[in-house]
Amino acid sequence: MAPGTCVLLVEHAELLSADKLCQEIDNAKESQHFIFIGGTSTENRRALQVFANIDESWCRKIEIQMPLERRRRRLFGHFTSGFIGLTDVELNELTR
């Protein structure tokens, strides 16, 4: 995965307006990676509706589980404007 890949926490999608989310996506398009992590099917559907104007080839969905509250706190601590930046090592740890 390329450095600077943008990771969207679907669980937090409802915290941002659709306009703000689309603006963030537009700002991040140059990375050419959008990864939907976790979330419920309802949250995933809402996120996909918000991003319906983005070609599916831009998106890659990764289903992971984050059972440890410690991981959630670490992720949420990095949460900014709907996106967090994770290194390959951090992403690999989360997707184990």
N, C-alpha and C positions, 0 to 999 in steps of 0.2 A: 504494500500500500504506500502510495506516495506521501512524502512529508507534507504537512499542512492540510491533510484530508479533513474535511468538515464532518463532524458527527452530530446528528440531531437526536436529542433525547425526546422521543415521541411522548414519553410520560409528561413532559412539560409543554407540549404543543398548545394546550389550552390556555397557558399563561400569556401567550402572545396573540395579538389579533392576526387575522388572515393577511391583512396588508403588511404588517410588520414581518411576518414569517416570509412572505413573498419577497419583501425587500431584502431580508437577510439572505435568502436563497440567491437572489440576483447578485448581491455583493460577493457571494462565495462561488459563483458559477465557474470561475477560472480554475478552481481545484478539480472540477469534473468528477467529484465523488460526493455522493450523499448516501449516508447509511442510516437506516431506521433501526434503532435499538429497542428491543423489548416492547413494553407497553401492552395494553390490552388490544383485542381486535377492534374495539370501538375507537380507541385512540389511534390505532393504525389507519382505520377507515377515515377518520377525521383528517389525519395528516395527509393521506393520499388525496382527499378532496381538495385540501388547501393547495397541494402541489400538482393538481390535475393539469396545469398548463405547462408542466415540465415533461419533456420526452422521457419515456420509461427507460431508455438506454442510459440516462444520466443516473438512474437510481439503482441501488442494490440493497436489498433488505436482508438484514442479519437477525435471526431470532436468537436471543440469548436469555439466560435467566440470571438475575442478580439476587440470590437468596440472602446474602450477607449484608446486614445494615451498614457495616463498615465500608463496603464498596459503594453503596448508595451515597453515604456521606461524602466520600472522596469525589465521586462523580458530581454530586450536586455542588460541592465546593468550587468546582471548575466551571459551573454552568454560567454562561454569559450570552445574552442576546439570542438564546435559543440554540446556540452551538457551543460545543466544547472541542478543544483540540487534544487528541490523544496520540501519544507516540505508538509505534508498532508494538512495543513491548507491553504497554498498558492495554492496548486493544486485545492483544493475544491473551493476556491474563484474564480479561473480562469474558472472552468468548470460549474459554476452556470448558 
